[in-house]
């Protein structure tokens, strides 16, 4: 029996409950992850997004998950200008990024502001997994001396541009390196570490905390189910950390969320 051609919808394209997973807007580029069973609707999805967000000039569809060491997914352009470079603005700062070679998560804007507000101007701050700079430049602008560690050479290039773009050169140092090597890179005792760890990189807490002085703070991001949080808090306390606060920072998969632990080294 011949396969029937699906009827295409108008308006909100074939997603009465909204586009699965929603979409992100980074600068003037929207990023969506269209399920394989809806590939026939790419153009409709893109037109719908562009209609909802008038500043969008390009729509990218993820074609591969962020499986590389640099956390960069694959993309295809499904609407507008065929480009992946944009300037994203948040908290009064600007970040240049090429999405094909550097990771950027716009959903953490509020979290970045929250953590930066805790930083005092005379602190020395460590930021591994710095990417193009959103967790590093904001505290640097508050007067802290920030050391940003990033292993992706492309992201380091954009981080340097963003440091200059936001006039943070005097208080931000960029180190191209692997977070695994942090204990060997630094002899400094940091007042604080901001650790937006990628999925599955639990060891980065201990690696980063090894360079934080006693009484200093670590803001550690991890991906867990709600049922795991109490046990994780107890594990951190056994490892020499006091949990000051813990908060949920959005879902990343069914039943799994990103969590921010504000810890004090004791």
N, C-alpha and C positions, 0 to 999 in steps of 0.2 A: 504494500500500500504506500503510495507516495506520501512524503512528509509534507504536512500542511505548513504553509508560510505563516509565521506569527503576525498578528495584526499589531501595527505600531500605534502607540497612543500619542496624544497631543497634550500640551500643558505639562503637568508633572509626569515625566515619562515612566510609565509602567511601575512606579513605586508609590502606591497610595500612602504608605507609612513613612515615606522619605527615602532618600538614597541610602542603601545599606552602608553603615559606617560613617555616613555624612561625608563631608569634604573639608579640606583645609585650604585656607587662603594665605599664601606667603607672598607678600608684596602684591603684585598684580597678576600672580599665577595661582590658579586653583588646582588642587591635587585631589584626585578621586581614585577609588579602587573599585572598579566595576566588576562584579562577579562574572565568571566565564559564561554562565547561562544567559547573561544579558548583553553580550558583546554586540548584538545587532542594534542595540539602542545607544551606542556611544555618542553619536551625533546629537541625539535628543537630550541625553544627560548633559552634555557639554553646553548646549544652547540654553537649557533650563538653568544651569549654574550661572552662566554669563548674564542671563536675564535677572536673576536674583541679586547678583553682586556686580554692580555697574562698573566697578573699578577693574574687573578681571579682563585681561587681554589675551590670556592663554589658559587652556585647560590641559592638564597632563593626567593620563591614566597610568597607574602603576601596572607594570607588566611582570615584575619580579619582586620578591620580598627583599628586604635589606639583609642579605645573608653574608655580605663581605665583612672583612675586618673594619671597614670604614663606614658601615651602617648605611650604605647608599643603595636604594632600590633602583630598578629599571623603570623607564618611563616611555610612553609614546604621546606625541602631541595629537589631541583629538579636537582641538578648537583653537583658532586664532594664530598669533605669531608663532612660528616654529623656533622657540628659544626656551632656555631653562635658566637664564640669568635674570635676577630681579633684585630689588631693594626692598627689604621688609622694615617697617617702622613700628616700634613699640617703646613705650615708656620714655618718649622723647629722644630715642636713639635710632640710628639707622644701621641696618646690616645688609651688606651685599653678599649674595650667595648664588652659586651655580648648583642647582638641585641635582644635576646629573653626576656631580662629583663630591658633594658635601651634604651632610645631614643637617636638617633644621626642623625643629618642632615648634610651631606657633602656639600650640595649646598650653605651653608652660609659661606664658607671659606673666600671669598672676603669681605663679610660684617663684619666678625669678625676682619679681618685685618684692615678694614677701621675704625671701632670704636676704636680698641686698639691703633691705631696711634694718636687718639685725647687725650689719657690719659697721664697726666703728672706723673712723677715718685713719687711725694709726695702726690698724691690724695688718698682719702679713697673711695673705690668703692663698691657698692652693686650690686650683681648679683643674682636675684631670678631665679627660673627654671634653675638652673645651670647644671643639667644633669651630664654628666661625665667630664665636665669642659672646653669645647672649648671657651666659652665666658669669663670664669673666669681666666684661667691659662695664657692666652696671656697678658692681662694687668698686671697680677702679675709679669710676667717675665720682664715687662717694669719698675718695681719698685714700682707700686702702692700697697697699702694695700687693699686686696680684701676680701670681705665677701660673700661667696657663699652659697645660700640657696637652698636646694633640699629636697623634701619629700619622694622620692623613696629610700628605704634603699639600694637596689642593686646599683643604680646609685651613691649613696654616697660612697659606697665601691670602685667603679671604679674611682670616682673622687679623693679619697684619694690615690689610687695607681698611678693615673696620676699626681697628685701633686708631689709625690715622684719621679716618673719617669722623670719628667721635672725639677726637682730641684727648685720647687716653694714653698717649705714648709715654708720658713721664711716670706712670704708675702701673704699667703692665709689661711683663716680660713673657715672651713666647718661647716655649721649649718644644721642639719637635721630638717626640719620644713616646715610648710605650708605657702605659700606666703600670705594667708589671715591673718596670725598672725604677719606679719612683723612690723606693728606699735607697737605691744606689745613686740617683741623680742629685738628691738634696741632702745637705747637712744642716739646713735651716730647720728650726722648730717653728712651725706655723701656728698662728692663733686660731685658724679656722680652715676647714676644707669643705668645699662644695663639690659633691661627687655625683653627677648625673649619669650613673653607670648604665651601660647598655644591658639588655636582657641577658641573664645568666652569668653576669660578671660579679658574683657575690664577694669574691676575694678582694675586690678593689677597696672595700671598706677597711680591711686590716692593712692593706698596702698603703693607703692614704693616711690612715690614722697613725701609722708608725712615725710619721713626720709631724704630727700635731702634738703640741706640748700638753702636759697634764692640766686639766681645767679648760682646755680648748674645746672647740665645737666642730662637729662633723655633720653636715647635712647630706644624708645618704638616700639615694633613690633606688628602689628595688621593685620587682614585679611579683606579686603574690596574690593568693586567694585570701579572702577575709578570714577564713578559718585558720590561716597560718600566722596571723599577726601576733597573737598572744605568745605563741611559742618562740617567735622570732625576737620579740622584746626580751624574753627571758634569756635567750641565747646571747643577745648583745650584752645584757647585764653581767652574765657569767664571763664575758670576754673583756670586761672592764669599761663598759659604757653605761652611763645613766641616760635613760630615754626621757628627754625633756618634753617632747611631743611627737605625735605621729598623725599623719593626715593622708587621706586618699586624694590622689591627683588625677583621677579619670581612669576609665576602663580601657584596656588595650586588647582584650580578647574575652570570649565568653567566660565569665567567672573570675577573670584575672584583672587586677588593677595595678596601676603604678602607685606606690606609697612613698611618702617622704618621712624619713626618720630624722628628727633633730636630736642629736646625741651629744653628750658631754663626756670627754675622756677623763676617767677618774683613776 
